[in-house]
Amino acid sequence: MSGLELLAVALGMRHGVDPDHLAAVDGLSRIRPSPWNGVLFALGHGAIVTLLAFPAAALLQRVDLEALHLPALLLLLVAGLNLYRLLWEPRREGPKALPLPNPLLLGLLFGLGFETASQLSALSLSAQLSPLRLGLLFTLGMLLVDGVDGLLASRLQNLARDSLRARQASRALGWAVVAVALGLVLAELVGVDLEALALPLGLGLFLLLVSLRVYALRPA
């Protein structure tokens, strides 16, 4: 790979560690534990980034998509579903009658919402890389992060069926998802810029997931 191609992958990894991504993937994995949640989310999000890299996608800039607050609304849904499980269904598999967002669709809708510095930086490379190549490399970076995150979160939830320690860890992750998601929603709605805190928040949530996974595997 050239330096620009490696940069596109690195920007995708940086975008994948954003706290809104991880909160969405972790929250979805708690209510529908599938090892493919993170992969599908990254593919959906990467499809939008790839589309926006094409010059013709400039037409989309005429539509004020940020005014819809799509990511905030989706995070609110994820937080609500996790809060429902934490408070009202602690011993069941999950809410069957409530709407469960599809991870691919979730990623697509997130891509139509607010942009972060890493996504904007990637789009600026479209003048040096072909849009399709840029999109594939950027998506690969997101897949590496969000895919691993979704796998760990789903494995933790599956362990919770037979392990008290894993159930405790899963609930701790659930409360963390609710707190991060609601914090991001509030910041988005009141117009507070959390870009400077995005990386430490995302890394903190990912490290918490890894720690809880290790805790769940330790013998009681």
Salt bridges, closest charged atoms under 4 A:
GLU5 OE2 - ARG133 NE 2.39
ASP18 OD1 - ARG14 NH1 2.48
ASP18 OD2 - HIS15 ND1 3.38
GLU89 OE2 - ARG92 NH1 3.07
GLU93 OE1 - ARG161 NE 3.49
ASP146 OD2 - HIS21 ND1 3.21
GLU188 OE2 - HIS69 ND1 3.30
GLU195 OE2 - ARG14 NH2 3.92
